[in-house]
Amino acid sequence: MLEAEQVAQAYAGWIAHGEPEFQAMMRPDLHDHVSGGRGPQTWDMVWGWIESSFEERSAELHGWGRLDDGRIAVWVTLHGRHVGRGMPWLGDRAPNGARIAWKQLHVFATDGEYLTEHWAVRDDLGVIEAVDAAGG
């Protein structure tokens, strides 16, 4: 059975370094309610955006747990330095080395063995504001 801490640690490793353990926890037909996509391959695209947009990445885990309905919640901040335009919501902002803190809350449904669904709330605007403040 997947444990909340196990999912949180794997997610932190994935968002900071692209470690594969997190995607290995996904059922092949996982439904990502953020993108509308299905399966671990949806996350390959997102990793490409992260990797091309931010360097010196680290993940700060604030908390994790199991919700009353059995879903798993993970609260994390990705820290890094802005080096590219990979994230679609960065638009045409030039890479400027801005230090970013991308706050996120992720919720995952499971079937016990695999992650089956994903929802998220992220502070994309906070990242845009940090990049703009640094002259991006």
C-alpha positions as CSV (number, residue, x, y, z in Angstrom):
1,M,0.0,0.0,0.0
2,L,1.3,3.4,-0.9
3,E,2.0,5.6,2.1
4,A,1.8,9.4,2.1
5,E,5.4,9.9,3.1
6,Q,6.6,7.6,0.4
7,V,4.6,9.5,-2.2
8,A,5.8,12.9,-0.8
9,Q,9.5,11.9,-0.9
10,A,9.2,10.5,-4.4
11,Y,7.4,13.6,-5.6
12,A,10.1,15.8,-4.1
13,G,12.8,13.8,-5.8
14,W,11.0,14.0,-9.1
15,I,10.3,17.8,-9.1
16,A,13.8,18.7,-8.1
17,H,15.9,16.1,-10.0
18,G,13.6,14.1,-12.3
19,E,14.0,10.9,-10.2
20,P,11.9,8.1,-11.7
21,E,10.5,6.6,-8.5
22,F,7.5,8.9,-8.6
23,Q,6.3,8.1,-12.1
24,A,6.8,4.4,-11.3
25,M,4.1,4.8,-8.6
26,M,1.5,5.8,-11.3
27,R,-1.0,3.5,-12.9
28,P,-0.6,3.6,-16.7
29,D,-4.0,5.3,-17.1
30,L,-3.5,7.8,-14.2
31,H,-5.8,10.8,-14.8
32,D,-4.1,14.1,-14.4
33,H,-6.9,16.6,-13.6
34,V,-4.5,19.5,-14.1
35,S,-3.6,18.9,-17.8
36,G,-6.4,16.5,-18.7
37,G,-3.8,14.0,-19.8
38,R,-3.5,10.3,-18.9
39,G,-0.5,8.2,-17.8
40,P,3.0,8.8,-16.6
41,Q,4.1,10.2,-20.0
42,T,2.1,13.4,-19.2
43,W,4.7,14.0,-16.5
44,D,7.6,13.6,-19.0
45,M,6.4,16.8,-20.7
46,V,6.1,18.7,-17.4
47,W,9.6,17.5,-16.4
48,G,10.9,18.9,-19.7
49,W,9.4,22.3,-18.9
50,I,10.8,22.3,-15.4
51,E,14.3,21.2,-16.5
52,S,14.5,23.8,-19.2
53,S,13.1,26.7,-17.0
54,F,14.9,26.3,-13.7
55,E,18.3,25.2,-12.5
56,E,19.7,24.7,-9.0
57,R,16.5,23.0,-8.0
58,S,15.6,21.8,-4.6
59,A,12.3,20.6,-3.1
60,E,11.2,21.7,0.4
61,L,8.5,19.4,1.8
62,H,6.2,21.2,4.2
63,G,3.9,18.3,4.9
64,W,2.0,15.2,3.7
65,G,-0.8,13.1,4.9
66,R,-3.8,11.0,4.1
67,L,-7.1,12.8,3.7
68,D,-10.4,11.5,5.2
69,D,-11.4,10.0,1.9
70,G,-8.1,8.2,1.5
71,R,-6.4,10.5,-1.0
72,I,-2.8,11.6,-0.3
73,A,-1.9,15.3,0.0
74,V,1.6,16.6,-0.6
75,W,2.6,20.3,0.2
76,V,5.9,21.3,-1.4
77,T,7.9,24.3,-2.6
78,L,10.3,24.0,-5.5
79,H,13.2,26.4,-5.2
80,G,15.4,27.2,-8.2
81,R,16.8,29.8,-10.5
82,H,15.1,31.0,-13.7
83,V,17.1,30.0,-16.7
84,G,14.7,29.4,-19.5
85,R,11.2,29.7,-21.1
86,G,10.0,26.1,-20.9
87,M,7.0,26.6,-18.6
88,P,4.2,27.8,-20.9
89,W,2.9,30.3,-18.4
90,L,6.3,32.1,-18.3
91,G,5.4,33.5,-21.8
92,D,8.2,35.4,-23.4
93,R,10.0,36.4,-20.2
94,A,13.8,36.3,-20.8
95,P,15.8,34.1,-18.5
96,N,17.2,36.3,-15.8
97,G,18.5,34.1,-13.0
98,A,15.7,35.1,-10.6
99,R,15.4,32.9,-7.5
100,I,12.0,31.3,-7.4
101,A,9.9,29.5,-4.8
102,W,7.1,27.6,-6.5
103,K,4.6,26.7,-3.8
104,Q,2.3,23.7,-4.6
105,L,-0.3,21.4,-3.1
106,H,-0.9,18.1,-4.8
107,V,-3.6,15.5,-4.1
108,F,-3.4,12.0,-5.3
109,A,-6.1,9.2,-5.4
110,T,-4.7,5.7,-5.1
111,D,-6.0,2.1,-5.6
112,G,-3.7,1.1,-2.7
113,E,-0.8,0.1,-5.0
114,Y,-0.7,2.9,-7.5
115,L,-1.5,6.5,-7.9
116,T,-4.7,6.8,-10.0
117,E,-5.6,10.5,-10.1
118,H,-3.9,13.8,-9.5
119,W,-5.1,17.4,-8.7
120,A,-2.9,20.4,-7.8
121,V,-3.0,24.0,-6.7
122,R,0.2,25.9,-7.6
123,D,1.4,29.4,-7.1
124,D,2.4,30.0,-10.7
125,L,1.7,33.8,-10.3
126,G,4.3,34.0,-7.5
127,V,6.9,32.6,-9.8
128,I,5.9,35.0,-12.5
129,E,6.1,37.9,-10.0
130,A,9.6,36.8,-8.9
131,V,10.8,36.6,-12.5
132,D,9.3,40.0,-13.3
133,A,10.8,41.6,-10.2
134,A,14.2,40.5,-11.3
135,G,13.8,42.1,-14.7
136,G,12.4,39.3,-16.8
